[in-house]
């Protein structure tokens, strides 16, 4: 059996990457302006040169001659994966240039953590970082939250082709992709419009509270993207109950399928919410988990009494803190309103479970997605039923509709690969120096679910190879496994 290499339109892929790099250079002007406002001269020059370098390289790639603008599925998958690497590679320049993260490994990790909205950080003291760097971290999460490719589809109508649809499906999370408009570019524009609306509204609400304007902007960008980068080292010592409640509300909303929000706004009103099976599960998991964590923290603070400094917390404080951490974990945001490690491994384990569940498909949340968990649980229930009634024909029904068997099979495959990949990476992290097995598993889950909650004492001390593997795991998790891992298969590159 002879193998022949598939023809892939590499010049077109490079040209689009060049265009995107020029757009990234434009985004760098925002932290540049921030540095100018705060009179951070060195940081301003770092962003100026970073923007120039990124724009020149992008312009060079954009000049690559192409024979055809036709983009097929393979080009779509390749571009969707590679562009995240390019964006992170150029995004790390300001971190290195300012000396905040002089190590290329740490700087790339920080950039990938930002664009994938993971929120793990290599900056030891965030509060000493320049304002421009803090703005860039938050902005990178905002860009990656809705998706680099989705932004491309919104601004480049010529990609409204099969390749563009493949790119849309590769980046937008979910078990199926129901476009809200006939043209994929219109869908992308509508999604970004809703995203910007969330951003403006949340920023206005935070700005009227105790937060100053800079902190309000940065936390807004991190919240609507469910990213989790903060302007302080320990968010639990910073936020007040007003800010927590507002941020928690928007984390929860941004964990809801944007297409469902579209249906509420344009077609079926609240009827769409009423019939959404996944939304009911999502809400139920948040409520039950919040009650469990609240019970645990109340027990520790009132009975075990190991937290003397927390003994003055009211019942409302415990309720808000428990709900905040639950929503933060399930939506993969990664803000922590309490030091959950101090309450024993039980709270960490519960949060790890909801991290695995994740928010709804089609949202900015990470994780395996609650949609898949619903399908899997209902499929398991059907299998138990067929053990007793083997001749019965059953179907998995979600939102009153039967889920096609091929989608059920895809869900089973996805969850199997998700768990397998997470376990393999956990073993790798354990081998590379994260000696506590629970810490290794928690870190792997945090990376692949793009959560960013960290129980490893010092990430800076982790082996450099482990950091590169974490960066890869973040990207694989953000693009939901298949988009990246398919590039490592023979069938993608060769035909028999």
Secondary structure as GFF3:
##gff-version 3
##sequence-region A 1 496
A	DSSP	beta_strand	4	5	.	.	.	ID=ss1
A	DSSP	alpha_helix	10	37	.	.	.	ID=ss2
A	DSSP	alpha_helix	41	62	.	.	.	ID=ss3
A	DSSP	alpha_helix	73	91	.	.	.	ID=ss4
A	DSSP	alpha_helix	93	98	.	.	.	ID=ss5
A	DSSP	alpha_helix	104	115	.	.	.	ID=ss6
A	DSSP	three_ten_helix	126	128	.	.	.	ID=ss7
A	DSSP	alpha_helix	131	146	.	.	.	ID=ss8
A	DSSP	alpha_helix	148	155	.	.	.	ID=ss9
A	DSSP	three_ten_helix	157	159	.	.	.	ID=ss10
A	DSSP	alpha_helix	162	171	.	.	.	ID=ss11
A	DSSP	alpha_helix	184	207	.	.	.	ID=ss12
A	DSSP	alpha_helix	213	224	.	.	.	ID=ss13
A	DSSP	three_ten_helix	235	237	.	.	.	ID=ss14
A	DSSP	alpha_helix	241	254	.	.	.	ID=ss15
A	DSSP	alpha_helix	258	266	.	.	.	ID=ss16
A	DSSP	alpha_helix	271	274	.	.	.	ID=ss17
A	DSSP	alpha_helix	277	299	.	.	.	ID=ss18
A	DSSP	pi_helix	300	304	.	.	.	ID=ss19
A	DSSP	three_ten_helix	308	310	.	.	.	ID=ss20
A	DSSP	alpha_helix	315	330	.	.	.	ID=ss21
A	DSSP	three_ten_helix	340	343	.	.	.	ID=ss22
A	DSSP	alpha_helix	345	357	.	.	.	ID=ss23
A	DSSP	alpha_helix	370	388	.	.	.	ID=ss24
A	DSSP	beta_strand	397	398	.	.	.	ID=ss25
A	DSSP	beta_strand	401	402	.	.	.	ID=ss26
A	DSSP	alpha_helix	405	431	.	.	.	ID=ss27
A	DSSP	alpha_helix	437	448	.	.	.	ID=ss28
A	DSSP	three_ten_helix	459	461	.	.	.	ID=ss29
A	DSSP	alpha_helix	464	478	.	.	.	ID=ss30
A	DSSP	alpha_helix	482	485	.	.	.	ID=ss31
A	DSSP	three_ten_helix	486	488	.	.	.	ID=ss32
A	DSSP	alpha_helix	490	493	.	.	.	ID=ss33
A	DSSP	beta_strand	494	495	.	.	.	ID=ss34
###
